[in-house]
Amino acid sequence: RWPLTERRWNSNRCNHKTFLTKGNRFLRYLIPRRRCGVLVMAVVAIALCVSAYFTRHTIAVMWYRMAAKQGVASAQDNLGLSYLKGNGVGQDDVEAAKWFRKAAEQGLAEAQSHLGFCYLTGTGVDRDVSEAVKWYHKAVEQGYADAQNSLGICYGTGTGVTKDQREEATWYRKAAEQGYAVAQLNLGNCYHTGEGVE
């Protein structure tokens, strides 16, 4: 039985994880049977799959960059994420922080939270926990759940703010009520330990 025909091979399933697994199974099938012509075809197919995966992200970055240069905040944030993760462009923390800042200064909550993360961890900028908290506060003013959870963590650990378990639980609750799963877990932990809740 041909390993690649167990499921239909299509571009939707063709990603960096599946091409390695399916490619290895395919090559293990071909090599002992000395099917060299088919082996070459398999290698070409895998190479095309990898190329398509990376090309898709490269094209996305091209469009994000065009919109970002025109001042579109969500495109600037997406471009920052692309640089942060290295999707479609070389991984570059400094460039990521630069684009997060441009979007954050326009008031985009997601970018404000991402910039807060950069300052909290020293990713692409000098680590500055008070600056991180400042950006998290800007994002939570807009009700952004990820920033609410992050601010809760800051209050729980005393990072950039005075440690305050009641504030910690308050911010977890605000994010948890929006359905943010990590905050729900964190709030559950507060109730489990009895810290910051009654």
C-alpha positions as CSV (number, residue, x, y, z in Angstrom):
1,R,0.0,0.0,0.0
2,W,1.3,3.4,-0.9
3,P,1.8,5.4,2.3
4,L,0.8,8.8,0.8
5,T,-2.6,7.5,-0.5
6,E,-3.8,6.5,3.0
7,R,-5.3,10.0,3.0
8,R,-5.6,12.4,0.1
9,W,-2.5,14.5,-0.3
10,N,-3.6,18.1,-0.8
11,S,-2.3,21.6,-0.2
12,N,-4.5,22.1,2.9
13,R,-2.7,19.3,4.7
14,C,0.7,20.2,3.3
15,N,2.6,21.9,6.1
16,H,6.0,21.7,7.7
17,K,4.9,18.9,10.1
18,T,3.0,16.7,7.7
19,F,5.4,16.9,4.8
20,L,8.3,15.5,7.0
21,T,6.2,12.6,8.3
22,K,4.6,11.6,5.0
23,G,7.8,12.2,3.1
24,N,9.7,9.9,5.4
25,R,7.1,7.1,5.1
26,F,7.0,7.5,1.4
27,L,10.8,7.3,1.1
28,R,10.9,4.2,3.4
29,Y,8.5,2.6,1.0
30,L,10.4,3.5,-2.2
31,I,14.1,2.9,-1.3
32,P,14.0,-0.8,-0.6
33,R,12.0,-1.4,-3.8
34,R,14.6,0.6,-5.9
35,R,12.0,2.8,-7.5
36,C,14.5,5.6,-8.4
37,G,12.2,7.3,-10.9
38,V,9.5,7.5,-8.4
39,L,12.0,8.5,-5.7
40,V,13.0,11.6,-7.7
41,M,9.3,12.4,-8.1
42,A,8.8,12.1,-4.4
43,V,11.7,14.4,-3.6
44,V,10.4,17.0,-6.0
45,A,6.8,16.7,-4.6
46,I,8.2,17.2,-1.1
47,A,10.3,20.2,-2.2
48,L,7.3,21.8,-3.9
49,C,5.2,21.3,-0.7
50,V,7.9,23.0,1.4
51,S,8.2,25.7,-1.1
52,A,4.4,26.3,-1.2
53,Y,4.3,26.4,2.6
54,F,7.0,29.0,2.9
55,T,5.9,31.0,-0.2
56,R,2.4,31.5,1.3
57,H,3.9,33.1,4.4
58,T,6.2,35.2,2.3
59,I,3.3,36.5,0.3
60,A,1.4,37.3,3.4
61,V,4.3,39.3,4.7
62,M,4.5,41.2,1.4
63,W,0.9,42.3,1.7
64,Y,1.2,43.1,5.5
65,R,4.2,45.3,4.7
66,M,2.3,47.2,2.0
67,A,-0.6,47.9,4.3
68,A,1.7,48.6,7.3
69,K,3.6,51.3,5.4
70,Q,0.3,53.0,4.7
71,G,-0.4,53.1,8.5
72,V,-2.9,50.2,8.8
73,A,-2.5,49.3,12.5
74,S,-3.6,45.6,12.2
75,A,-1.2,45.1,9.3
76,Q,1.6,46.6,11.4
77,D,0.7,44.2,14.3
78,N,0.6,41.2,11.9
79,L,3.9,42.2,10.4
80,G,5.3,42.4,13.9
81,L,4.0,38.9,14.7
82,S,5.6,37.6,11.4
83,Y,9.0,39.0,12.5
84,L,8.6,37.7,16.1
85,K,7.8,34.2,14.8
86,G,9.9,34.2,11.7
87,N,7.0,33.4,9.4
88,G,7.7,34.4,5.8
89,V,10.6,36.6,6.9
90,G,13.8,36.2,9.0
91,Q,13.1,36.1,12.7
92,D,14.0,39.6,14.1
93,D,12.8,40.7,17.6
94,V,13.9,44.3,17.1
95,E,11.9,44.6,13.9
96,A,8.9,42.9,15.6
97,A,9.0,45.4,18.5
98,K,9.3,48.3,16.0
99,W,6.1,47.3,14.2
100,F,4.2,46.5,17.4
101,R,5.1,50.1,18.6
102,K,3.7,51.7,15.4
103,A,0.4,49.8,15.8
104,A,0.3,50.3,19.6
105,E,0.7,54.1,19.2
106,Q,-2.4,54.0,17.0
107,G,-4.4,52.5,19.8
108,L,-4.6,48.8,18.6
109,A,-5.1,46.8,21.8
110,E,-3.5,43.6,20.4
111,A,-0.4,45.5,19.5
112,Q,-0.3,47.2,22.9
113,S,-0.4,43.8,24.6
114,H,2.3,42.5,22.3
115,L,4.5,45.5,23.0
116,G,3.9,45.0,26.7
117,F,5.1,41.4,26.3
118,C,8.3,42.7,24.5
119,Y,9.1,45.1,27.4
120,L,8.3,42.4,30.0
121,T,10.6,39.8,28.4
122,G,13.2,42.2,26.8
123,T,12.3,40.9,23.3
124,G,13.6,43.4,20.8
125,V,13.8,46.2,23.4
126,D,15.6,46.7,26.7
127,R,13.6,45.0,29.4
128,D,11.5,47.5,31.3
129,V,8.7,46.1,33.4
130,S,7.1,49.4,34.2
131,E,6.9,50.2,30.5
132,A,5.3,46.7,30.0
133,V,2.7,47.4,32.6
134,K,2.0,50.8,31.0
135,W,1.2,49.1,27.7
136,Y,-0.8,46.4,29.3
137,H,-2.9,49.1,31.0
138,K,-3.6,50.7,27.7
139,A,-4.8,47.4,26.2
140,V,-7.0,46.5,29.2
141,E,-8.7,49.9,28.9
142,Q,-10.1,48.5,25.7
143,G,-11.1,45.2,27.3
144,Y,-8.4,43.1,25.7
145,A,-8.5,39.7,27.5
146,D,-4.9,38.7,26.9
147,A,-3.6,41.9,28.4
148,Q,-6.0,41.6,31.4
149,N,-4.5,38.1,32.0
150,S,-0.9,39.4,31.6
151,L,-1.7,42.3,34.0
152,G,-3.0,39.8,36.5
153,I,0.3,37.9,36.3
154,C,2.2,41.1,36.9
155,Y,0.1,41.8,40.0
156,G,0.5,38.2,41.2
157,T,4.3,38.3,40.9
158,G,4.9,41.9,41.7
159,T,6.4,42.6,38.3
160,G,6.4,46.3,37.5
161,V,3.7,46.9,40.2
162,T,3.3,46.3,43.9
163,K,2.3,42.7,44.5
164,D,-1.5,42.6,45.1
165,Q,-3.4,39.3,45.0
166,R,-6.8,41.0,45.0
167,E,-5.8,42.9,41.9
168,E,-4.4,39.8,40.4
169,A,-7.7,37.9,40.8
170,T,-9.7,40.9,39.6
171,W,-7.8,41.0,36.2
172,Y,-8.0,37.2,35.8
173,R,-11.7,37.5,36.4
174,K,-12.2,40.2,33.8
175,A,-10.4,38.1,31.2
176,A,-12.0,34.8,32.3
177,E,-15.5,36.3,31.9
178,Q,-14.6,36.9,28.2
179,G,-13.9,33.2,27.8
180,Y,-10.1,33.5,27.9
181,A,-9.0,30.0,28.9
182,V,-5.7,30.8,30.5
183,A,-7.3,33.4,32.7
184,Q,-10.0,30.9,33.7
185,L,-7.2,28.5,34.8
186,N,-5.4,31.3,36.7
187,L,-8.6,32.3,38.4
188,G,-9.3,28.7,39.3
189,N,-5.8,28.6,40.9
190,C,-6.6,31.7,42.9
191,Y,-9.7,30.0,44.3
192,H,-7.8,26.8,44.9
193,T,-5.2,28.5,47.0
194,G,-7.6,31.2,48.4
195,E,-5.3,34.0,47.3
196,G,-7.0,37.3,46.3
197,V,-10.5,35.8,46.6
198,E,-13.0,35.3,49.4
